[in-house]
Amino acid sequence: MVLLTAKVSANELANLAVELIRKAGCEYGDVRFCSYRRQGLYARDRSLSNISDNVSSGFGVRVLLDGAWGFAASHNKTPAEVARIVALAVEIAKGSRLTQKEPVRLVPVAKYVDTYITPIAIDPFSVPVADKAELLLTINERLLAHESQGIKKAYSFLTFNREDKVFASTEGSLIEQTIYRSYPGFGCTAIAGGDAQRRSYERPPLNIGYEHINQDDLLSQVERVAAEAIEKVAAPKVPAGICKSLILKPTNLFLTIHESVGHPTELDRVYGYESNFAGTSFATTDKLNKLQYAAPWVNFKCDRTQPHGRGTMGYDDEGVKSQDWYVVKDGILVDYLTDRETAYRLGRASSNGSACADSWSSVPMVRIPNLGLEPGPDGGSHTATLDEMIADTEDGILIDGIGSFSIDQQRRNFQFGGDAFWKVEKGKVVGMLKDVTYHSMSTDFWNQVDAIGPASERVQCGTNMCGKGEPIQVAQMTHACVPVRVRDIQIGGKFLIRND
């Protein structure tokens, strides 16, 4: 046992926790020592409205005793506190067992002793705050230079994360990980004729260093964003009806993937673990390998190994090595997102590594990993570039960016907006529109995809703020995708709920 000295490394404390868990007679246990640094800068108009630079550090112990979970956490990283928290987690497991209907069982996992670090060129925390602030204020000043044309508000932001984690388990694993994340963006609001419309631009949130904050790219987008905001506020609205051809850029499509494919295939949600808070799923296990989720040329694949993916890491928070797998293959539902517990319930031999926690004080749960729409194959009958989709469209709408959205408790019926919209007529983009929303059912929508972009148009879009659980946890993931065209989709009008 580690001596109770003043200075003990996280690895030594982790080994101590595992030793104590074993002595308590638990069939399984793990510990995560974590430190999270989050830095954010936000500029509004001509001033820096918020700067934050916070560190949260502590550890969490999870034990499985007689088929019941117990979890406890603390910010005080000492041997005495480790012993107290392990004992507390064991007592909580004993209490949980009193009301447990079915014992928890876990699929096996291999033992790993390994280190993973996000590859970066520039440490984002090594760049002076003054340089970051100057970039944001420059962007805003250039946006507000169009004030006489209607640009009345401007904003810009930079966010950076570093996660340091030591994971150890009674399986014998000892895994150290350091994960970096960077995310820049900006936008503006145009006001005219009693209306206000916003336009934005973001470099997607990725696991990468400060090299992602490409100043030349950000500044080169300012004039276009301002001009489109000015055009958008004066643009006509679209009457409700059926849109014959809806063309979605990756910057819009990623959120539709997230809500209508990602969340419905979280296996804990399918089993009802989320029903009290966020709902259940239409994609129940009786439909596995049967449900025509999408058109036969549509494939969705998870990939935790994807370079720069927001959900990319070496291992999940149960010590399962990162991997890739299909969720929808040739349009058919073929798999789910699992942790070790739900994989056992499904009858699988192993977890696909989808367990994550957002803090040392949070319990790992099934989270959407990097989940992407596969590009159309070269020469495929349904493969087309964005330009080809537009040229082949007689009457349609092109959408870029994300806006408002809603989806029902089973992830079946949905409504999505966007950030910018253009009318497509006789193969050409003829002008902007505003206030467009599209409505459908998840399976209807994906089965009506008739064109998919090639690999050359794949973009790593994603989110840094997916909420789930009680208390709520926030996760991040990439949904790499290509442009698509979808036929006969309801635009505007009443959001009609269907239960079939």
Residue pairs with C-beta under 8 A, 6 or more apart in sequence:
1 16
1 19
2 8
2 12
2 13
2 15
2 16
2 79
3 79
4 78
4 79
4 80
5 79
8 16
8 78
8 79
10 33
10 59
10 77
10 166
11 166
11 168
11 174
11 176
13 31
13 33
13 59
13 77
13 78
13 79
13 82
14 31
14 33
14 59
14 166
14 167
14 168
14 174
15 168
15 174
16 79
16 82
16 83
17 29
17 31
17 59
17 61
17 82
17 85
17 86
17 168
18 29
18 30
18 31
18 168
18 169
18 170
20 82
20 83
20 86
20 87
21 29
21 31
21 61
21 63
21 86
21 90
21 170
22 29
22 170
24 63
24 65
24 86
24 87
24 90
25 65
26 63
26 64
26 65
26 90
26 93
26 170
27 64
27 65
27 66
27 67
28 63
28 64
28 106
28 169
28 170
28 171
29 61
29 62
29 63
29 64
29 86
29 89
29 169
29 170
30 61
30 62
30 167
30 168
30 169
30 170
30 318
30 319
31 59
31 60
31 61
31 62
31 82
31 167
31 168
31 169
32 59
32 60
32 165
32 166
32 167
32 317
32 357
32 360
33 58
33 59
33 77
33 165
33 166
33 360
34 57
34 58
34 59
34 60
34 163
34 164
34 165
34 166
34 359
34 360
35 55
35 56
35 57
35 163
35 164
35 165
36 55
36 56
36 57
36 161
36 162
36 163
36 164
36 359
36 360
37 53
37 54
37 55
37 125
37 161
37 162
37 163
38 52
38 53
38 54
38 55
38 56
38 159
38 160
38 161
39 52
39 53
39 54
39 124
39 125
39 159
39 160
39 161
40 50
40 51
40 52
40 53
40 157
40 158
40 159
40 160
41 48
41 50
41 51
41 129
41 132
41 133
41 136
41 157
41 158
41 159
42 48
42 49
42 50
42 51
42 136
42 155
42 156
42 157
43 49
43 133
43 136
43 137
43 139
43 140
43 155
43 156
43 157
44 140
44 153
44 154
44 155
45 140
45 144
45 153
45 154
45 155
46 137
46 140
46 141
46 144
47 137
48 133
48 136
48 137
51 129
51 133
53 129
56 359
56 360
57 75
57 77
57 360
58 73
58 74
58 75
58 76
58 77
58 359
58 360
58 361
59 73
59 74
59 77
59 82
59 85
59 360
60 71
60 72
60 73
60 357
60 359
60 360
60 361
60 362
60 363
61 71
61 72
61 73
61 82
61 85
61 86
61 89
62 69
62 70
62 71
62 89
62 363
62 364
63 69
63 70
63 71
63 86
63 89
63 90
63 93
64 70
64 93
64 104
64 106
65 90
65 93
65 94
65 97
66 93
66 97
66 103
67 97
67 100
67 102
67 103
67 104
67 105
68 93
68 94
68 96
68 97
68 100
68 103
68 104
69 93
69 96
69 104
69 363
70 88
70 89
70 90
70 91
70 92
70 93
70 94
70 95
70 96
71 89
71 92
71 363
72 85
72 86
72 88
72 89
72 92
73 85
73 360
73 361
74 81
74 84
74 85
75 360
104 341
105 341
105 344
105 345
106 340
106 341
106 344
107 340
107 343
107 344
107 348
107 349
107 350
107 351
108 349
108 350
109 171
109 173
109 318
109 319
109 320
109 340
109 350
109 351
110 171
110 321
111 171
111 172
111 173
112 173
112 174
112 175
112 315
112 319
112 321
113 172
113 173
113 174
113 175
114 175
114 176
114 314
114 315
115 175
115 176
115 177
115 314
116 175
116 176
116 177
116 178
116 179
116 313
116 314
116 315
117 177
117 178
118 178
118 179
118 180
118 181
118 207
118 208
118 209
118 312
119 307
120 180
120 208
120 209
120 210
120 211
121 209
121 210
121 211
122 209
122 210
122 211
123 180
123 209
123 210
124 160
124 162
124 180
124 182
124 209
124 210
124 213
125 160
125 162
126 210
127 210
132 158
132 213
135 156
135 158
135 213
135 215
135 218
136 156
136 157
136 158
136 186
138 219
139 154
139 156
139 186
139 218
139 219
139 222
140 154
140 155
140 156
140 186
142 219
142 222
142 223
142 226
143 151
143 154
143 186
143 188
143 222
143 225
143 226
144 151
144 154
144 188
146 188
146 226
146 227
146 230
149 190
149 226
149 230
150 190
150 191
150 192
150 229
150 230
150 233
151 188
151 189
151 190
151 226
151 229
151 230
152 189
152 190
152 191
152 196
153 188
153 189
154 186
154 187
154 188
154 189
155 186
155 187
155 188
156 184
156 185
156 186
156 187
157 183
157 184
157 185
157 186
158 182
158 183
158 184
158 213
159 181
159 182
159 183
159 184
159 205
159 464
160 180
160 181
160 182
160 183
160 210
161 179
161 180
161 181
162 178
162 179
162 180
162 181
163 177
163 178
163 179
164 176
164 177
164 178
165 175
165 176
165 177
165 178
165 179
165 317
166 174
166 175
166 176
167 173
167 174
167 175
167 176
167 177
167 315
167 317
167 319
168 174
168 175
169 318
169 319
171 319
173 319
175 314
175 315
175 319
177 313
177 314
177 315
179 207
179 313
180 207
180 208
180 209
181 205
181 206
181 207
181 208
181 310
181 464
181 476
182 205
182 206
182 208
182 209
182 210
182 212
182 213
183 202
183 203
183 204
183 205
183 206
183 212
183 464
184 202
184 203
184 212
184 213
184 218
185 200
185 201
185 202
185 203
186 200
186 201
186 202
186 218
186 222
186 225
187 198
187 199
187 200
187 201
187 225
188 198
188 199
188 200
188 225
188 226
188 229
189 196
189 197
189 198
189 229
190 196
190 197
190 198
190 199
190 226
190 229
190 230
190 232
190 233
191 233
192 230
192 233
192 234
193 233
193 234
195 233
195 434
196 233
197 229
197 232
197 233
197 235
197 434
198 229
198 419
199 225
199 226
199 228
199 229
199 232
199 401
199 419
199 420
200 225
200 401
200 419
201 218
201 221
201 224
201 225
203 212
203 213
203 214
203 217
203 218
204 310
204 459
204 460
204 461
204 462
204 478
205 310
205 462
205 463
205 464
205 476
205 478
206 212
206 308
206 309
206 310
206 460
206 462
206 478
207 308
207 309
207 310
207 312
207 313
208 308
228 420
228 432
231 431
231 432
232 420
232 421
232 432
232 434
233 434
235 421
235 431
235 432
235 433
235 434
236 433
236 434
237 433
237 434
237 435
237 436
237 492
238 397
238 421
238 433
238 435
238 436
238 491
238 492
239 492
240 490
240 491
240 492
240 493
240 494
241 490
241 491
241 492
241 493
242 488
242 489
242 490
242 491
243 396
243 397
243 438
243 488
243 489
243 490
243 491
244 393
244 394
244 395
244 396
244 487
244 488
245 389
245 393
245 394
245 395
245 396
245 397
245 424
245 485
245 486
245 487
246 396
246 397
246 399
246 438
246 485
246 486
246 487
246 489
246 491
247 386
247 389
247 390
247 393
247 396
247 397
247 398
247 399
247 424
247 483
247 484
247 485
248 256
248 398
248 399
248 483
248 484
248 485
248 486
249 386
249 398
249 399
249 400
249 401
249 459
249 483
250 457
250 458
250 459
250 461
250 480
250 481
250 482
250 483
251 400
251 401
251 402
251 419
251 459
251 461
252 399
252 400
252 401
252 402
252 416
252 418
252 419
253 373
253 461
253 479
253 481
253 483
253 484
254 402
254 461
254 462
254 463
254 479
254 480
254 481
255 402
255 405
255 416
255 463
255 479
256 414
256 416
256 445
257 300
257 371
257 372
257 373
257 479
257 481
258 368
258 371
258 463
258 466
258 477
258 479
259 405
259 407
259 411
259 414
259 416
260 407
260 411
260 414
260 442
260 445
260 446
261 293
261 300
261 327
261 328
261 371
261 442
261 446
262 337
262 368
262 371
262 477
262 479
263 269
263 278
263 281
263 368
263 411
264 270
264 281
264 282
264 283
264 410
264 411
264 442
265 281
265 283
265 327
265 333
265 335
265 336
265 337
266 274
266 281
266 336
266 337
266 354
266 366
266 367
266 368
267 336
267 337
267 338
267 339
267 342
267 343
267 345
267 346
267 366
268 274
268 339
268 341
268 342
268 365
268 366
269 278
269 279
269 280
269 281
269 366
270 280
270 281
270 283
270 284
270 285
270 336
271 342
271 345
272 280
273 365
274 280
274 468
274 469
276 470
277 469
277 470
278 409
278 468
279 408
279 409
279 410
279 411
280 409
280 410
281 410
281 411
282 410
282 411
282 412
282 442
282 443
283 291
283 293
283 333
283 336
283 411
285 336
285 346
287 333
288 333
288 334
288 335
288 336
289 332
289 333
289 334
290 332
290 333
291 332
291 333
291 443
292 331
292 332
292 443
292 447
293 328
293 331
293 332
293 333
293 442
293 443
293 446
293 447
294 300
294 328
294 331
294 443
294 446
294 447
294 449
295 331
295 382
295 446
295 447
295 448
295 449
295 450
296 330
296 331
297 330
297 331
297 376
297 380
297 381
297 382
297 449
297 452
298 328
298 331
298 373
298 446
298 449
298 452
299 326
299 328
299 329
299 330
299 331
299 373
299 374
300 326
300 327
300 328
300 371
300 372
300 373
300 374
301 324
301 325
301 326
301 327
301 371
301 372
301 374
302 324
302 325
302 326
302 327
302 337
302 352
302 354
302 369
302 370
302 371
302 372
303 309
303 324
303 369
303 370
303 372
304 311
304 312
304 313
304 316
304 322
304 323
304 324
304 353
304 369
304 370
305 312
305 322
305 323
305 324
306 312
306 324
306 370
306 372
306 460
306 478
306 480
308 460
308 478
309 370
309 460
309 462
309 477
309 478
309 480
310 370
310 462
310 463
310 464
310 476
310 477
310 478
311 356
311 367
311 368
311 369
311 370
311 462
311 475
311 476
311 477
311 478
312 322
312 370
312 478
313 322
314 321
314 322
315 321
315 322
315 353
316 322
316 339
316 351
316 353
316 354
316 355
316 356
316 364
317 355
317 356
317 357
317 364
318 339
318 340
318 351
318 353
318 355
318 364
320 339
320 340
320 350
320 351
320 352
320 353
320 355
321 353
322 353
323 352
323 353
325 335
325 352
326 334
326 335
327 333
327 334
327 335
327 336
327 337
327 371
328 334
328 446
331 446
331 447
335 352
336 342
336 346
337 352
337 354
337 366
337 367
337 368
337 369
337 371
338 346
338 348
338 351
338 352
338 354
338 366
339 351
339 354
339 355
339 364
339 365
339 366
340 351
340 355
342 351
342 366
343 350
343 351
343 352
353 369
354 366
354 367
354 368
354 369
355 364
355 365
355 366
355 367
356 364
356 365
356 367
356 475
357 363
357 364
357 365
357 473
358 473
358 474
358 475
359 473
362 469
362 471
362 473
365 468
365 469
365 473
367 466
367 468
367 473
367 475
367 477
368 466
368 475
368 477
369 477
370 462
370 477
370 478
370 479
370 480
371 477
371 479
372 458
372 478
372 479
372 480
372 481
373 452
373 479
373 480
373 481
373 482
373 484
375 383
375 452
375 453
375 454
375 455
375 457
375 458
375 482
376 382
376 383
376 384
376 451
376 452
376 453
376 454
376 482
377 383
378 454
378 455
380 452
382 449
382 450
382 451
382 452
383 451
383 452
383 453
383 454
384 392
384 451
384 452
384 453
384 454
384 485
385 453
385 454
385 456
385 457
385 483
386 453
386 457
386 483
388 451
389 451
389 453
389 483
389 485
390 398
390 424
390 427
390 428
390 429
391 427
391 428
392 427
392 451
393 424
393 427
393 485
394 425
394 426
394 427
395 424
395 425
396 423
396 424
396 485
397 421
397 422
397 423
397 424
397 433
397 436
397 491
398 421
398 422
398 424
398 429
399 418
399 420
399 421
399 436
399 438
400 418
400 419
400 420
400 421
401 418
401 419
401 420
402 416
402 417
402 418
402 419
403 416
403 417
403 418
403 419
403 437
404 415
404 416
404 417
404 437
405 414
405 415
405 416
405 417
406 414
406 415
406 495
407 413
407 414
407 415
408 414
408 497
411 442
412 441
412 442
412 498
412 499
413 439
413 440
413 441
413 442
413 495
413 496
413 497
413 498
414 439
414 440
414 441
414 442
414 445
415 437
415 438
415 439
415 495
416 437
416 438
417 435
417 436
417 437
418 436
420 432
421 432
421 433
421 434
421 436
422 429
422 430
422 431
422 432
422 433
423 429
423 430
423 431
423 432
423 433
424 430
435 492
436 491
436 492
437 491
437 492
438 489
438 490
438 491
439 489
439 490
439 491
439 493
439 495
439 496
440 448
440 489
440 490
441 498
445 486
445 489
448 486
448 487
448 488
448 489
449 484
449 485
449 486
450 485
450 486
450 487
451 484
451 485
452 482
452 483
452 484
453 482
453 483
453 484
454 482
455 482
457 482
457 483
458 480
458 481
458 482
459 480
459 481
459 482
460 478
460 480
461 478
461 479
461 480
461 481
462 476
462 477
462 478
462 479
462 480
463 476
463 477
463 479
464 476
465 474
465 476
466 474
466 475
466 476
466 477
467 473
467 474
468 475
490 496
